């Protein structure tokens, strides 16, 4: 019931309902369903020269590939990395093997090399081999994710997302103490979480800039809704919208120069506006008494999808930015909201109410075919956010009576749960690739 009220509240009030959360780091991902016929791959322990590095690169790579659901990973530490690639096929059944070496250069820096080889040995050369010099200890995990991205792309033909980041809202509600809200950013696998903003007032609706360097969000500090844009690295932030009434649902344009947002400044009804971040010029896009919210730009920036109740129930509409023409997009079910495009612009992912539950669905914009991705889940889900390569969707879910994060592939074949130590988490946003 708590999650059901949250869904309705987020639509009809934009940002007035929040749920108990807890600012603890995400734990290891739990793969709950992977694709059949996953690629068998061995990830051998990297050979170490000198003192042991603080990050086991092979372990990170193995976990990344396993949690993608696309690979069956063999990473037994007892397997010798000096074995020839064919050994991994004949003894483990692996089609490919990742091997590497880490040299300690002193002063907290390392040289890292790795190779990806075909275990069938059709070609004696490695499919992929690279060396990275002078890598700091703090950058080893980031490098491991980068290696995972390269391996994933080489074997699947799709760019990996292991080097991307997640943003989400958490809240601590200690007994007999005020709540503390926090905007957190972590690695894609939940490691290295850090707070961009901690506040006694609610925070919500984080949205990444297209270069991955800024996040726009809604904050209720000073007891009123306002939109801020914050630099992820420096922590600097600035206020971009604090009109009387609603200031909500910020979304960057593909060029990062504009922000779509929801305001009630003219009539008191939520409408969608376009804000030029350099000049401050504000352009109203919708002009009616309906609830218009949750804007999302198309990849080429020519249109915006948004949620509106203008037909009596929440549905997704498309606004042509050149002509101003608005057309309804969703028809499956009596509730569709929170639209977001896949990277190719051919699909949108939405929050859909099916059989009494809120689930994540995907709509083919060319054919109109709609499919629910999380229909096996007998619980409420929320806040879908698509990975930059379009392969996975990050969303909020209820598991064991707790609000957590989860992922599902856009083909519905893979599901992941991102547990947390305690408490709840909500409003996730998947970052783009960093430019």
C-alpha positions as CSV (number, residue, x, y, z in Angstrom):
1,X,0.0,0.0,0.0
2,X,2.9,2.4,0.8
3,X,4.4,2.0,-2.6
4,X,0.9,2.3,-4.3
5,X,0.3,5.6,-2.6
6,X,3.8,6.7,-3.7
7,X,3.0,6.1,-7.3
8,X,-0.2,8.0,-7.2
9,X,1.3,10.8,-5.1
10,X,4.2,11.3,-7.5
11,X,1.9,11.7,-10.4
12,X,-0.8,13.9,-8.9
13,X,1.4,16.0,-6.7
14,X,4.7,15.8,-8.4
15,X,6.8,15.7,-5.3
16,X,4.9,15.8,-2.1
17,X,5.1,12.2,-1.0
18,X,8.3,10.6,0.1
19,X,9.0,7.3,1.9
20,X,11.3,6.2,4.7
21,X,14.8,5.6,3.3
22,X,18.2,4.8,4.8
23,X,21.5,6.1,3.6
24,X,23.5,2.9,3.5
25,X,25.8,1.7,0.7
26,X,24.4,-0.8,-1.8
27,X,25.6,-4.3,-1.3
28,X,26.7,-6.7,-4.0
29,X,24.3,-7.1,-6.9
30,X,22.2,-10.3,-6.9
31,X,21.5,-11.8,-10.3
32,X,18.0,-13.3,-10.0
33,X,17.6,-14.2,-13.7
34,X,20.0,-14.4,-16.6
35,X,19.7,-15.3,-20.3
36,X,19.8,-18.9,-21.4
37,X,22.8,-19.6,-23.6
38,X,25.0,-17.1,-21.8
39,X,28.5,-16.8,-23.2
40,X,30.9,-19.0,-21.1
41,X,34.0,-17.0,-20.2
42,X,36.9,-17.5,-17.8
43,X,38.4,-14.6,-15.9
44,X,41.8,-15.8,-14.5
45,X,43.4,-14.1,-11.5
46,X,45.7,-11.4,-12.7
47,X,49.4,-12.1,-12.1
48,X,50.8,-9.7,-9.5
49,X,54.3,-8.3,-9.4
50,X,55.2,-6.6,-6.1
51,X,52.8,-5.8,-3.2
52,X,49.2,-6.8,-3.6
53,X,47.1,-3.9,-5.0
54,X,44.0,-2.7,-3.0
55,X,41.6,-3.8,-5.7
56,X,41.5,-7.3,-7.2
57,X,40.9,-6.3,-10.8
58,X,40.0,-9.8,-12.0
59,X,37.3,-10.1,-9.3
60,X,35.7,-6.8,-10.4
61,X,35.7,-7.9,-14.0
62,X,34.3,-11.3,-13.2
63,X,31.5,-9.8,-11.1
64,X,30.7,-7.2,-13.8
65,X,30.4,-9.8,-16.5
66,X,28.4,-12.2,-14.3
67,X,26.0,-9.5,-13.2
68,X,25.3,-8.5,-16.8
69,X,23.4,-11.8,-17.1
70,X,25.0,-12.3,-20.6
71,X,27.9,-14.4,-19.4
72,X,28.6,-17.6,-17.4
73,X,31.8,-16.7,-15.6
74,X,34.5,-19.1,-14.4
75,X,36.7,-17.3,-12.0
76,X,38.1,-20.0,-9.6
77,X,41.1,-18.5,-7.9
78,X,42.8,-21.9,-8.1
79,X,42.9,-21.8,-11.9
80,X,46.4,-20.9,-13.1
81,X,46.5,-17.8,-15.3
82,X,49.6,-19.2,-17.0
83,X,47.5,-21.8,-18.8
84,X,47.1,-21.5,-22.6
85,X,43.7,-20.2,-23.8
86,X,42.7,-23.7,-25.2
87,X,43.1,-25.2,-21.7
88,X,40.2,-23.0,-20.5
89,X,38.0,-24.4,-23.2
90,X,38.9,-28.1,-22.8
91,X,38.8,-28.0,-18.9
92,X,36.2,-25.4,-18.1
93,X,34.1,-25.2,-21.3
94,X,34.9,-21.4,-21.7
95,X,34.7,-19.8,-25.1
96,X,36.9,-16.9,-24.1
97,X,39.4,-16.1,-21.3
98,X,40.5,-12.8,-19.7
99,X,44.0,-12.8,-18.4
100,X,46.1,-10.0,-17.0
101,X,49.1,-8.7,-15.0
102,X,49.5,-6.0,-12.4
103,X,52.9,-4.5,-11.7
104,X,53.5,-2.4,-8.6
105,X,55.4,0.7,-9.7
106,X,55.7,2.1,-6.1
107,X,54.2,5.3,-4.7
108,X,50.7,3.8,-5.0
109,X,50.8,3.4,-8.8
110,X,50.5,0.4,-11.0
111,X,50.9,-0.9,-14.6
112,X,48.0,-3.0,-15.7
113,X,47.8,-5.2,-18.8
114,X,45.1,-7.6,-19.9
115,X,44.2,-9.7,-22.9
116,X,41.0,-11.3,-24.1
117,X,41.5,-14.5,-26.1
118,X,39.4,-17.0,-28.0
119,X,39.8,-20.4,-26.4
120,X,39.2,-22.2,-29.6
121,X,42.5,-20.8,-30.8
122,X,41.3,-20.1,-34.3
123,X,43.6,-17.2,-34.3
124,X,46.7,-17.3,-32.1
125,X,46.5,-13.5,-31.5
126,X,44.4,-12.1,-28.7
127,X,41.1,-10.6,-29.7
128,X,41.9,-7.7,-27.4
129,X,45.0,-6.6,-25.5
130,X,45.8,-3.4,-23.7
131,X,48.3,-1.9,-21.2
132,X,47.7,1.0,-18.9
133,X,50.7,2.7,-17.3
134,X,50.9,4.7,-14.0
135,X,47.4,3.8,-12.7
136,X,46.8,5.2,-9.2
137,X,45.5,2.9,-6.5
138,X,42.3,4.9,-6.3
139,X,41.7,4.4,-10.0
140,X,42.1,0.6,-10.1
141,X,38.4,-0.2,-9.7
142,X,37.5,2.3,-12.3
143,X,40.0,0.7,-14.7
144,X,38.5,-2.7,-13.9
145,X,35.1,-1.5,-15.0
146,X,36.6,0.0,-18.1
147,X,38.2,-3.4,-18.9
148,X,34.7,-5.0,-18.4
149,X,33.2,-2.6,-20.8
150,X,35.8,-3.5,-23.5
151,X,35.3,-7.2,-23.0
152,X,31.5,-6.9,-23.1
153,X,31.6,-4.8,-26.3
154,X,34.1,-7.2,-28.0
155,X,31.9,-10.2,-27.3
156,X,28.4,-8.8,-27.6
157,X,28.8,-5.9,-30.0
158,X,27.2,-3.6,-27.5
159,X,29.0,-0.9,-25.6
160,X,29.2,-1.7,-21.9
161,X,27.8,0.4,-19.0
162,X,30.1,-0.8,-16.1
163,X,31.9,2.6,-16.0
164,X,28.7,4.5,-15.6
165,X,27.1,5.7,-12.3
166,X,23.9,5.6,-10.4
167,X,22.2,8.5,-8.6
168,X,19.5,7.9,-6.0
169,X,17.8,9.4,-3.0
170,X,18.2,7.9,0.5
171,X,17.0,9.0,3.9
172,X,18.0,8.1,7.4
173,X,15.2,8.1,9.9
174,X,16.8,7.4,13.3
175,X,14.6,6.8,16.2
176,X,13.7,9.9,18.1
177,X,15.6,12.1,15.6
178,X,14.7,14.2,12.5
179,X,15.0,12.5,9.1
180,X,18.1,13.2,7.0
181,X,17.8,13.1,3.2
182,X,20.7,12.4,1.0
183,X,21.4,12.5,-2.8
184,X,23.9,9.7,-3.4
185,X,26.0,8.7,-6.4
186,X,27.7,5.3,-6.7
187,X,29.4,3.2,-9.3
188,X,27.2,1.1,-11.5
189,X,27.7,-1.9,-9.2
190,X,26.8,0.0,-6.1
191,X,30.4,0.5,-4.8
192,X,32.0,3.9,-3.9
193,X,28.7,5.7,-2.8
194,X,29.1,9.3,-1.8
195,X,26.7,12.0,-0.9
196,X,26.4,15.1,-3.1
197,X,23.9,16.7,-0.8
198,X,22.7,15.9,2.7
199,X,19.7,17.9,4.0
200,X,17.0,17.7,6.8
201,X,14.5,18.5,4.0
202,X,13.3,16.2,1.2
203,X,15.3,15.8,-2.0
204,X,14.0,14.1,-5.2
205,X,14.0,13.6,-9.0
206,X,17.7,13.5,-9.8
207,X,18.5,13.9,-13.5
208,X,21.9,13.6,-15.2
209,X,23.3,16.1,-17.7
210,X,24.2,14.4,-21.1
211,X,27.9,14.7,-20.3
212,X,27.5,13.0,-16.9
213,X,29.1,15.9,-15.0
214,X,26.0,17.6,-13.5
215,X,22.8,16.5,-11.8
216,X,19.6,18.5,-11.6
217,X,17.3,17.7,-8.7
218,X,14.4,19.1,-6.6
219,X,15.2,20.2,-3.0
220,X,12.7,21.3,-0.4
221,X,15.2,23.3,1.7
222,X,13.7,26.6,3.0
223,X,10.4,24.7,3.1
224,X,9.6,25.2,-0.6
225,X,10.3,23.3,-3.8
226,X,13.3,24.5,-5.9
227,X,15.4,23.1,-8.6
228,X,19.2,23.0,-8.4
229,X,22.0,21.9,-10.7
230,X,25.1,20.5,-9.1
231,X,28.5,19.6,-10.4
232,X,29.2,16.0,-9.5
233,X,33.0,16.4,-9.1
234,X,33.4,19.8,-7.5
235,X,30.1,19.8,-5.6
236,X,29.3,23.3,-6.7
237,X,25.6,24.0,-7.3
238,X,23.3,26.8,-8.3
239,X,19.6,27.5,-8.1
240,X,17.9,27.5,-11.4
241,X,14.2,27.6,-10.5
242,X,12.3,28.7,-7.4
243,X,9.0,30.1,-8.6
244,X,6.0,30.1,-6.3
245,X,4.3,26.7,-6.3
246,X,5.5,23.6,-8.1
247,X,9.1,23.4,-9.3
248,X,9.7,19.8,-10.3
249,X,10.7,16.9,-12.6
250,X,13.9,18.5,-14.2
251,X,15.3,16.9,-17.4
252,X,18.3,18.0,-19.4
253,X,18.1,18.5,-23.2
254,X,20.5,16.3,-25.2
255,X,22.9,19.2,-25.7
256,X,22.8,20.1,-22.0
257,X,21.9,23.7,-22.7
258,X,18.2,23.5,-21.7
259,X,16.2,22.0,-18.9
260,X,12.6,20.9,-19.2
261,X,10.8,21.3,-15.9
262,X,7.3,21.4,-14.4
263,X,6.0,24.7,-13.0
264,X,2.7,26.0,-11.7
265,X,3.6,29.6,-11.9
266,X,0.9,30.9,-14.2
267,X,-2.4,29.2,-13.4
268,X,-1.6,26.9,-10.5
269,X,-1.8,23.8,-12.8
270,X,1.4,21.9,-13.5
271,X,2.7,22.6,-17.0
272,X,5.9,21.9,-18.8
273,X,8.4,24.7,-19.5
274,X,11.8,24.9,-21.2
275,X,14.5,26.8,-19.4
276,X,17.7,28.1,-21.2
277,X,20.4,27.5,-18.6
278,X,22.7,30.2,-20.0
279,X,20.2,33.1,-20.5
280,X,17.5,32.1,-18.1
281,X,14.8,32.4,-20.8
282,X,11.7,30.4,-20.0
283,X,9.3,29.0,-22.6
284,X,6.0,27.4,-21.7
285,X,5.3,24.2,-23.7
286,X,1.9,23.1,-22.4
287,X,-1.0,25.4,-21.7
288,X,-3.9,23.7,-20.0
289,X,-5.4,22.8,-16.7
290,X,-4.4,19.2,-16.8
291,X,-1.6,17.7,-14.8
292,X,1.4,17.7,-17.1
293,X,4.7,16.4,-15.7
294,X,7.7,14.0,-16.0
295,X,9.2,15.5,-19.3
296,X,11.8,13.4,-21.1
297,X,13.7,14.5,-24.3
298,X,14.0,12.4,-27.3
299,X,17.7,11.5,-28.2
300,X,17.8,14.0,-31.1
301,X,16.1,16.7,-29.0
302,X,13.2,17.3,-31.4
303,X,10.4,16.2,-29.1
304,X,9.5,15.6,-25.5
305,X,7.6,12.8,-23.9
306,X,5.6,13.6,-20.8
307,X,2.8,12.3,-18.5
308,X,-0.6,13.9,-18.5
309,X,-4.1,13.1,-17.2
310,X,-5.8,15.2,-19.9
311,X,-7.7,12.0,-21.1
312,X,-8.8,11.2,-17.5
313,X,-6.0,8.9,-16.4
314,X,-2.2,9.2,-16.5
315,X,-0.9,8.5,-20.0
316,X,2.2,9.4,-22.0
317,X,2.1,12.1,-24.7
318,X,4.6,13.4,-27.2
319,X,5.2,17.1,-27.8
320,X,6.8,18.2,-31.1
321,X,9.1,21.1,-30.1
322,X,9.0,22.7,-33.5
323,X,5.2,22.7,-34.1
324,X,3.9,22.4,-30.6
325,X,1.7,19.5,-31.7
326,X,0.8,17.0,-28.9
327,X,-0.2,13.4,-29.6
328,X,-1.0,10.5,-27.2
329,X,1.5,7.6,-27.2
330,X,0.4,5.0,-24.7
331,X,-2.9,3.0,-24.7
332,X,-2.0,-0.3,-22.9
333,X,-3.8,-0.1,-19.5
334,X,-5.3,2.9,-17.7
335,X,-2.0,4.1,-16.2
336,X,1.3,4.8,-18.0
337,X,3.8,7.4,-16.7
338,X,7.4,8.3,-16.2
339,X,8.5,7.9,-19.8
340,X,12.2,7.6,-20.9
341,X,13.7,6.9,-24.3
342,X,16.1,4.1,-25.2
343,X,19.3,5.4,-26.7
344,X,18.2,4.8,-30.3
345,X,14.9,6.7,-29.8
346,X,12.9,3.7,-31.1
347,X,11.4,2.7,-27.7
348,X,10.2,4.3,-24.5
349,X,10.2,2.7,-21.1
350,X,7.3,3.5,-18.9
351,X,5.7,2.8,-15.5
352,X,2.6,0.8,-16.3
353,X,-0.2,-0.5,-14.0
354,X,-1.0,-4.1,-14.8
355,X,-3.2,-6.5,-12.9
356,X,-3.3,-4.1,-9.9
357,X,0.5,-3.7,-9.7
358,X,2.9,-1.1,-11.1
359,X,5.3,-2.6,-13.5
360,X,8.0,-1.5,-15.9
361,X,7.0,-1.7,-19.6
362,X,8.5,-1.0,-22.9
363,X,6.8,0.5,-26.0
364,X,8.0,0.2,-29.6
365,X,7.3,3.6,-31.1
366,X,7.3,2.3,-34.7
367,X,4.9,-0.7,-34.3
368,X,3.0,0.3,-31.1
369,X,3.9,-3.1,-29.6
370,X,3.9,-2.9,-25.8
371,X,5.5,-5.4,-23.4
372,X,5.6,-5.6,-19.6
373,X,9.2,-6.4,-18.4
374,X,8.5,-7.1,-14.7
375,X,5.2,-8.8,-14.9
376,X,6.5,-11.8,-12.9
377,X,7.0,-9.4,-9.9
378,X,3.9,-9.4,-7.6
379,X,4.9,-6.1,-6.1
380,X,4.9,-2.4,-7.0
381,X,7.8,-0.9,-9.0
382,X,8.7,2.7,-9.7
383,X,10.9,5.3,-11.4
384,X,12.4,3.5,-14.4
385,X,15.7,4.9,-15.8
386,X,17.3,3.4,-18.9
387,X,21.0,2.5,-19.2
388,X,22.8,4.6,-21.9
389,X,23.2,1.6,-24.1
390,X,19.5,0.8,-23.9
391,X,20.1,-2.8,-22.6
392,X,18.9,-2.4,-19.0
393,X,16.4,-0.5,-17.0
394,X,17.1,0.7,-13.4
395,X,14.0,1.0,-11.2
396,X,12.8,1.1,-7.6
397,X,11.0,-2.0,-6.3
398,X,9.7,-3.5,-3.0
399,X,11.4,-6.6,-1.9
400,X,10.9,-8.2,1.5
401,X,8.8,-5.2,2.5
402,X,11.7,-2.8,1.8
403,X,12.3,-0.3,-1.0
404,X,15.3,-1.3,-3.0
405,X,16.8,-0.8,-6.5
406,X,16.6,-3.4,-9.2
407,X,17.4,-3.8,-12.9
408,X,15.7,-5.6,-15.8
409,X,16.9,-6.0,-19.3
410,X,14.9,-4.3,-22.1
411,X,14.3,-7.8,-23.6
412,X,13.0,-9.0,-20.2
413,X,15.5,-11.8,-20.0
414,X,17.7,-10.5,-17.2
415,X,16.8,-9.3,-13.7
416,X,19.1,-8.0,-10.9
417,X,18.5,-6.9,-7.3
418,X,20.7,-4.3,-5.7
419,X,20.2,-4.9,-2.0
420,X,21.1,-2.3,0.7
421,X,22.3,-2.8,4.2
422,X,19.1,-1.5,5.8
423,X,16.3,1.0,5.2
424,X,15.0,2.0,1.7
425,X,16.1,3.8,-1.4
426,X,14.2,5.5,-4.3
427,X,14.2,7.8,-7.3
428,X,17.2,6.1,-9.2
429,X,18.7,7.7,-12.3
430,X,21.3,6.0,-14.5
431,X,24.1,8.2,-15.8
432,X,25.0,8.6,-19.4
433,X,28.5,7.7,-20.6
434,X,30.9,10.4,-19.6
435,X,32.1,12.5,-22.5
